[in-house]
Amino acid sequence: MKDPRVSEMAGSLIGSEILRIAAEVRALMAAGAEVCNLTVGDFDPAQFPIPRSLAAGIAEALRAGETNYPPSDGMLALRQSVVDLYRRRFGLEYPLESVLVTGGSRPGIYSAYRAVVDPGDTVVYPVPSWNNNHYVHLTGARGRPVACDASTFFLPVRAELEDAVRGARLLVLNSPLNPTGTAFEAGALAGICDLVLEENARRGPGERPLYLLYDQVYWMLTFGGAQHVNPVTLRPAMAEYTLFVDGASKAFASTGLRVGWTVAPADVSRRMASIVGHVGAWAPRAEQVAVARFLADDALMAEYLAEMNAAVHGRLQTLYDGFQAMRARGLPVDAIAPAGAIYLSARLALAGRRTPAGGTLQTDNDIRQYLLESAGAAIVPFQSFGFQEDTGWFRLSVGAASPEAIGTVLVRIEQAIAALN
């Protein structure tokens, strides 16, 4: 039913399932329950503090009076640091006009959608993926989700996208991928880039192009032999069509600093900057000053990232090894080896099992609820990321969990599974 007091878009907008689950977990913890929170894509500062030099840089900038409005497209020093970073790490040359600083990475995604997508346009995105269905709704677009599975590590391949991108306006990809913790290999991503280039070459002079929104906010968090790849390095012709979304939030455990950026063709970036300016989605000025200095110091970044990657990978590997050990002991579980980000994909094939209380687990949400209540394990089903079917796949996030808590919860999970009939 339509709500006459609000717009049709607002009235039909669905709230975040992840935030709903997180609120449930917080309520249990506030009531005294022992819960290992593996739900939200955030960091507990006690486990993952931001770089000391970055924190000191913010304090210094505040003392220096960096407290007024920043430029609507971002502080010049930070935009230059991003240009330099992409040159050093990717070998890419972008002008300053291509860089837009945003209040975290979400305004970058939203402004990219808004800048190139009109109501009724088609947006192609894989599932599972983070929030694309909501951005499609916010822009009045037509979503064309492409379901992926474990055979490709939940990442799309060219063959799955060939029909979907015909006539589409935007293709959205993310690597390393939230929610799965998997990452594109060069050959697979190059094949998709070739498809985008071929689709654009097929279109007539009066037709609008197909853009690729490439969310690489986790690119500095890769491990286990995985190497981050990006479309423009693989295929330089993709520079005309690629909208990078990036930021400091994940690699530096600084989600609350709200410093993100986009790198896009200059003509598109100018339009995105106008959108961000009108909604005031700017990163705080002092934080921009400090992040600019931090990005410019390769030695400091390398030192922090070495510790950060080791800590994240160690936690993910403990989870992965724990599920593989359960599987070896005959329990119906599995997991995909982590390649990046802060997430593990784990399959808990418990549908049809009866609980000690006499109930039957029928859906992924039933499984989630059972493990939360019986094992204190808070996890998120792939349905929160666009999956429709109950497949038993879940996202486990390690940003707020200590190694000790992870080891303990694995024991409780195994006990809870073993108690099922």
C-alpha positions in Angstrom: 0.0 0.0 0.0 1.2 3.5 -0.8 1.8 5.9 2.1 0.3 9.2 1.1 2.5 11.1 3.6 5.8 10.2 1.8 7.1 9.8 -1.7 6.6 6.5 -3.5 10.3 5.9 -3.4 10.6 6.4 0.3 7.5 4.5 1.1 8.7 1.4 -0.8 12.4 1.7 0.3 13.5 -1.4 2.2 15.7 -1.0 5.2 19.1 -2.7 5.6 18.8 -6.3 6.7 22.3 -6.2 7.9 21.6 -3.3 10.2 18.5 -5.0 11.5 20.5 -8.1 12.4 23.2 -5.9 14.0 20.6 -4.2 16.1 19.3 -7.6 17.3 22.9 -8.7 18.2 23.5 -5.5 20.1 20.3 -6.0 22.1 21.4 -9.5 23.0 24.8 -8.3 24.1 23.3 -5.5 26.1 21.2 -8.1 27.9 24.3 -10.0 28.9 24.5 -12.7 26.3 28.0 -13.8 25.2 28.0 -13.2 21.4 30.9 -13.2 18.9 29.7 -10.5 16.5 30.6 -11.6 13.0 28.0 -9.4 11.3 28.9 -5.8 10.4 31.6 -4.7 8.0 33.2 -2.5 10.6 36.2 -2.6 13.0 36.4 -2.6 16.8 39.1 0.0 17.6 40.3 -2.2 20.4 41.1 -4.9 17.8 42.0 -2.7 14.8 43.0 0.9 15.8 43.6 3.4 13.0 47.2 4.3 12.2 48.8 6.3 15.0 50.2 8.8 12.5 46.7 9.3 11.0 45.2 10.0 14.4 48.0 12.4 15.2 47.5 14.1 11.9 43.8 14.7 12.5 44.5 16.2 15.9 47.2 18.4 14.4 44.8 19.6 11.7 42.2 20.4 14.2 44.6 22.5 16.3 45.6 24.3 13.1 42.0 25.4 12.6 41.0 23.0 9.7 37.4 23.0 10.9 35.5 24.9 8.2 33.8 23.6 5.0 36.2 21.8 2.6 36.0 22.4 -1.1 32.9 20.6 -2.5 35.1 18.3 -4.6 37.7 17.7 -1.8 40.8 19.2 -0.4 43.4 19.8 -3.2 46.1 18.0 -1.2 44.0 14.8 -0.8 43.0 14.8 -4.5 46.6 15.1 -5.4 47.6 12.3 -3.0 45.0 10.0 -4.7 46.4 10.9 -8.1 49.9 10.1 -6.9 48.7 6.8 -5.2 47.0 5.5 -8.4 50.2 6.4 -10.4 52.5 4.6 -7.9 50.3 1.5 -7.3 48.5 1.0 -10.6 50.6 2.9 -13.1 47.5 5.0 -14.0 47.6 8.7 -14.9 44.6 10.7 -14.0 44.1 14.5 -13.9 43.0 16.2 -10.6 39.6 16.8 -12.2 39.0 13.0 -12.2 39.2 12.8 -8.4 36.2 13.5 -6.1 36.5 13.3 -2.3 33.3 12.1 -0.5 32.1 11.5 3.0 33.0 7.8 3.0 32.6 5.6 -0.1 28.8 5.4 0.0 28.2 8.9 -1.4 30.7 8.0 -4.2 28.5 5.0 -5.2 25.3 7.1 -4.9 26.7 10.0 -6.9 28.0 7.6 -9.6 24.6 6.0 -9.9 22.9 9.5 -10.0 25.4 10.9 -12.6 25.0 8.2 -15.2 21.7 6.4 -14.5 18.2 7.8 -15.4 14.9 6.3 -14.1 14.2 3.2 -16.2 17.8 2.6 -17.1 19.2 -0.9 -16.6 21.8 -1.6 -14.0 23.6 -5.0 -14.0 25.1 -6.3 -10.9 26.1 -9.7 -9.5 24.5 -11.3 -6.5 25.5 -11.7 -3.8 26.7 -8.1 -3.6 26.3 -5.1 -1.2 23.4 -2.7 -1.5 23.0 -2.5 -5.3 19.4 -3.4 -5.1 18.9 -0.3 -2.8 20.8 2.0 -5.1 18.8 0.8 -8.0 15.6 1.6 -6.1 16.9 5.1 -5.1 17.6 6.0 -8.7 14.4 4.5 -10.2 16.5 2.2 -12.3 15.7 -1.4 -13.4 18.0 -3.9 -11.7 19.2 -6.8 -13.6 20.9 -9.1 -11.0 23.1 -11.9 -12.2 23.2 -14.8 -9.7 26.7 -16.2 -9.1 27.7 -19.3 -7.2 30.6 -21.0 -5.4 32.0 -22.5 -8.6 33.3 -19.0 -9.6 33.8 -17.9 -6.0 30.6 -15.8 -6.3 32.2 -13.5 -8.9 30.6 -13.1 -12.4 32.4 -14.3 -15.5 32.0 -12.9 -19.0 29.6 -15.6 -20.2 27.1 -14.8 -17.4 27.1 -11.1 -18.3 27.0 -11.2 -22.1 23.2 -11.1 -22.4 22.7 -8.9 -19.3 24.8 -5.9 -20.4 23.0 -5.6 -23.8 21.4 -2.1 -23.6 22.4 -1.6 -20.0 23.7 1.7 -18.7 25.8 0.6 -15.7 27.6 -2.6 -14.7 28.6 -2.7 -11.0 31.5 -4.8 -9.7 33.3 -5.1 -6.4 36.7 -6.7 -5.7 37.6 -7.9 -3.2 34.0 -8.7 -2.8 31.7 -7.9 0.0 30.2 -10.3 1.2 32.3 -13.2 0.1 36.0 -12.2 0.7 36.9 -13.4 -2.8 38.7 -11.4 -5.5 38.8 -11.2 -9.3 41.7 -12.8 -11.1 43.2 -10.9 -14.0 41.9 -13.2 -16.8 38.3 -13.1 -15.5 38.2 -9.4 -15.1 39.9 -8.8 -18.5 37.2 -10.9 -20.1 34.5 -8.7 -18.6 36.4 -5.5 -19.6 36.5 -6.8 -23.2 32.8 -7.4 -23.1 32.2 -3.8 -21.9 34.4 -2.4 -24.7 32.7 -4.6 -27.3 29.3 -3.5 -26.1 30.3 0.2 -26.3 31.8 -0.4 -29.8 28.5 -2.0 -30.9 26.4 1.0 -29.9 25.7 3.7 -32.4 26.8 7.4 -32.1 23.5 8.5 -30.6 23.5 5.8 -27.9 24.7 6.3 -24.4 27.7 4.2 -23.2 27.8 1.4 -20.8 29.8 2.4 -17.7 31.5 0.1 -15.2 31.4 1.1 -11.5 34.3 -0.6 -9.9 34.2 -0.6 -6.1 37.7 -1.4 -4.9 37.5 0.0 -1.4 39.1 -3.3 0.0 41.9 -3.4 -2.6 44.7 -2.9 0.0 43.4 -5.9 2.0 44.4 -8.9 -0.1 46.3 -12.0 1.0 46.7 -15.7 0.5 48.4 -15.2 -2.9 45.6 -13.0 -4.3 46.7 -9.9 -6.3 44.3 -7.0 -6.7 43.5 -6.2 -10.4 41.6 -3.3 -11.8 39.9 -2.7 -15.2 42.0 0.3 -16.5 45.4 -1.3 -15.8 44.2 -4.5 -17.6 42.6 -2.6 -20.5 43.6 1.1 -20.8 40.7 1.8 -23.1 38.4 1.2 -20.0 39.5 4.5 -18.6 36.7 6.2 -20.6 34.1 4.0 -19.0 35.3 3.1 -15.5 34.1 4.8 -12.3 36.4 3.8 -9.4 35.0 3.9 -5.9 37.6 3.8 -3.1 38.4 5.2 0.3 40.3 5.1 3.5 37.6 3.4 5.5 38.5 -0.3 5.2 42.3 -0.6 4.7 43.0 1.8 7.6 40.2 0.6 9.9 38.9 4.2 9.8 35.2 3.8 8.9 34.2 6.6 11.3 36.5 9.1 9.7 34.3 9.2 6.6 36.9 9.8 3.9 36.2 8.2 0.5 37.0 9.1 -3.1 36.1 8.3 -6.6 38.3 8.4 -9.7 36.4 8.7 -13.0 36.4 10.4 -16.4 36.7 14.1 -15.7 33.4 15.0 -17.4 31.5 12.5 -15.3 33.4 13.4 -12.2 32.3 17.0 -12.5 28.7 16.0 -12.5 29.3 13.7 -9.5 30.9 16.6 -7.7 27.8 18.7 -8.2 25.6 16.0 -6.8 27.8 15.6 -3.7 28.0 19.3 -3.3 24.2 19.7 -3.3 23.7 17.0 -0.6 26.7 18.1 1.4 28.2 14.6 1.5 31.7 15.9 2.1 34.5 14.3 4.1 35.5 16.3 7.2 38.2 18.8 6.5 40.7 17.8 9.2 40.4 14.2 8.3 41.0 15.0 4.6 44.2 16.9 5.6 45.5 13.9 7.6 44.6 11.3 5.1 46.3 13.3 2.3 49.6 13.2 4.4 49.2 9.5 5.2 48.6 8.4 1.6 51.7 10.4 0.5 53.9 8.4 2.9 54.5 5.0 1.4 56.7 3.7 4.3 54.0 4.5 6.9 51.3 3.0 4.8 53.3 -0.2 4.2 54.1 -0.6 7.9 50.5 -0.3 8.9 49.1 -2.5 6.1 51.6 -5.2 6.9 50.2 -5.5 10.4 46.6 -4.9 9.3 46.7 -7.6 6.6 48.4 -10.1 8.9 45.8 -9.5 11.7 42.8 -9.7 9.3 44.1 -12.7 7.4 45.0 -14.5 10.6 41.4 -14.2 11.9 39.9 -15.3 8.5 42.3 -18.2 8.2 41.3 -19.4 11.7 37.7 -19.4 10.7 38.4 -21.1 7.4 40.6 -23.8 9.1 37.9 -24.3 11.7 35.2 -25.0 9.2 37.4 -27.2 7.2 38.2 -29.2 10.3 34.5 -29.6 11.0 33.9 -30.7 7.4 36.7 -33.3 7.8 34.8 -34.6 10.9 31.7 -35.1 8.8 29.7 -32.0 9.6 27.7 -30.4 6.8 29.8 -27.2 6.5 32.2 -25.7 4.0 34.1 -22.4 3.4 36.0 -20.6 0.7 39.6 -19.7 1.3 39.8 -16.0 2.0 41.5 -13.8 -0.6 40.6 -10.3 0.5 38.5 -7.8 2.5 37.4 -8.8 6.1 34.9 -11.6 5.1 34.7 -15.3 4.9 32.1 -17.2 2.9 30.9 -20.2 4.9 28.2 -22.8 4.0 26.1 -24.3 6.8 23.9 -26.9 5.1 21.7 -27.4 8.1 18.3 -27.1 6.5 16.0 -30.0 7.6 17.9 -30.7 10.8 15.9 -30.7 14.1 17.0 -28.6 17.0 17.3 -29.9 20.6 14.1 -27.9 21.4 12.2 -29.9 18.7 12.0 -27.3 16.0 13.1 -27.8 12.4 15.6 -25.5 10.6 14.0 -24.7 7.3 15.5 -21.4 6.1 18.9 -19.6 6.3 17.3 -17.2 8.7 16.3 -20.2 10.9 20.0 -21.3 10.8 21.2 -17.8 11.6 18.8 -17.6 14.6 19.7 -21.0 15.9 23.4 -20.3 15.9 23.0 -16.9 17.5 20.9 -18.3 20.3 22.7 -21.7 20.8 26.3 -20.8 20.0 26.4 -17.0 20.4 27.6 -16.8 16.7 26.2 -13.7 14.9 26.4 -14.2 11.1 24.6 -12.8 8.1 22.9 -14.9 5.4 23.5 -14.2 1.7 19.9 -13.2 1.4 21.0 -9.9 2.9 23.1 -9.4 -0.3 20.5 -10.1 -2.9 20.4 -13.9 -2.9 16.8 -15.3 -3.2 17.3 -19.0 -2.5 18.1 -20.6 0.9 21.5 -22.1 0.0 23.1 -22.1 3.4 25.8 -19.5 2.5 26.7 -16.9 5.1 29.0 -13.9 5.5 31.3 -13.9 8.5 33.1 -10.6 9.2 36.1 -10.5 11.5 36.5 -6.7 12.0 35.1 -6.7 15.5 36.3 -10.1 16.8 39.5 -11.1 18.6 41.4 -14.2 17.7 40.4 -15.7 21.1 36.7 -15.0 20.5 36.9 -16.6 17.1 38.5 -19.7 18.5 35.9 -20.0 21.2 32.9 -19.4 18.9 34.2 -22.1 16.5 33.9 -24.6 19.4 30.4 -23.5 20.2 29.3 -23.6 16.5 30.6 -27.2 16.3 28.8 -28.2 19.4 25.5 -26.5 18.2 25.7 -28.3 14.9 26.5 -31.6 16.6 23.4 -31.2 18.8 21.1 -31.2 15.7 19.3 -34.3 14.6 
